[in-house]
């Protein structure tokens, strides 16, 4: 998606070690017009799969997931990292490595909001190694849901996440596919 790529080039920063800082428009401060355009594009790519829920991880995935769910006219569920007192004792729980935090995080979903009749599309801000998204797939599968695919705003294809997800049968859609981040340069796939 050209608008997202241009914004990454203009305002994104390569911090090294595979870290792309897009805080000014994706995951700390959100550009609602750009996010809406991205969500519209992701919704178009998954509309024919007839999703009934959008699933994401707390917190950076919420903005693109919420707007994609709005476009699809379905609810959005986000996997919590900390269990609130309002969540039931029995939950769907997995752990996944956090690239930016450098450790593992818990991801949990209440069985109240994800069930066996659901057709789930997973939406996130980044697809890198694919480990967080694989954790979300495990959560949805534990609930008995059918995961129809994965959508990401930004894919760092050099980290192998797409291959991991496609190996488990996932449809993968990304809006900006980065093939290289070296020497302060950001290179997109054609």
N, C-alpha and C positions, 0 to 999 in steps of 0.2 A: 504494500500500500504506500504509494508515493508520499502522501502527506505525513505519515508516521516516519518514514525514512528521512525525509527532509528535516523533521523536527529533531530526530535523533542526531543528525549531523550538525544541526545548529545549536542545540542545547544539551545534548548528551555528552558525558565525559567518560573516557576510557581511563579507569583508575588502576589498570594493570591487574594481573592475576585473574583475568576473565570477568572482572567486575565492571559493569556499565552503569554509570550513575544517570538516572533519568528522573531524579527526585523533583525537578521543577515542573514536570508535566504529567507524570504517570503515578508515582507512588509516595509522594509526600504532599506536594501540591499537585492537584489534578486539573488539567485543561479539559473542561467539560465538553467543549465543542469537538476537540480532537477525539476524546474518549467516546463521544456519541457516534462519530463517523466510524471509528474502529469497531464499535459494538454493532453498528448497522451491517458492516462488512462481514463480521463473524456470524451474525444471525443469518445472513443470506447464505453463507456456506453450510449451515447446519439445518436450515428450515425444512428441507425435504426429508431429513432423518426423523422428524416429528418428536423432538425432545419434549419431555414433560417437566424436567428440572434442570437447572444449571447448578453445578457444584464448583466451589473454589476453596482456596485456603485463606485463612485470616492472615494478613490484613491487606497486603498489596493487591491481591486478586479481586477484592470486593468491588472496586469501581468498574473495571471492565466487565466483570460477571453480572453485576446489577444492571448495567445498561444493556448488555446482551440479552439478559432475561426479559427486560422490558420490551425489547424489540421482538423477542420470541413469544411474549405474553405468557410466560411461565414463572413460577417462583424460583428464587435463588436460595441456595443453602450454602453456608460457609463453614468449613471445618474449623473448629475452635482450637486454639493452642493451650488454653487453660480452661478448666472445667468450672463454670459458674454454679452457684448453689441451686439455680433453677433447672439445671440439667439433671435428668434422671440418673440413678446409680449405675444402670447398665447402659453403656454407650458402645458405638463402634469406634475402636481406637487403633491407631498405628503410629509408628514413628518414621521420620524422614530426615535426612541430613539437610541442614540449612547452609547454603553456599555463602551467604552474606554474614551469617552469625558464626560460622565455623564450628557448629555443634549439631546435635540432633534435637528436633522439636517433636512434641506430641501433636497429633491431629486427631480430633474426635468430632463425631456427629451423633446427635440424638436419633434413636430409632423412630422418634415421632415424625421426623421430617424427611426420611429417606427409606423407601420401602421396596418391596419386590416387584411392584407394578411400574416402577419408574424407568424412563428412558432418559439417561443422564448425559449431558454434555459438560465436560470440564473446561472451564475458562480460567486462564491465569495471565499475569502480566508477563512472565518469562517462561521460556522452555530452554533449559540449559542441559544439565545431566539427565533430567527426566525423573529424578528420584522423588521429588515432592509430588509430582503428578502421578507417579506410580503409587505413592501412598494414598492419594485420593481415589485412584482406581480400586485399590484394595478395600478402602472404606465402602465405596459404592457396591462392590461385589459382595462384601460381607453382609450388606443390607439386602442382597438379592437383586439389586438394580442392574439394568443392562446399560453399560457405558457405550454410547454410540460414537464418541470421538472426543478429541482434545483440541482446543483453540488457544493460541497464545498471541499476545501482542507482538512480542519480540522473541525470536529464536536465535540462540547462539549455537549454530549448527556444528561448530568445531568441538562442542562438548558431548556430542553423541546421544542426546536425549531423544531425538526423532527416531533413530535406529532402535533404541531400547523400546520405545512405545509401539513402533510398527511391528517389532518382533513379537509383541503380545497381542497383535491384531487391531491396534488402534488406528483410526483415521486421524491424521494430524494436519491441522491448518495453522499457519502462522502468517502474520501480516507484514513483518519485517524480519527477513532471514539474514543474519550476520554470519559471514563465512570466516572472517578474520578480524582480530583486534590486536594489532601489533604496532609498535612505534607510534602510539597516539593516533593511529588511523583506525577507522571503522569501515569495513568493506562488506557490502551487501551482495547476496546472490543475485544473479540476473533474473 
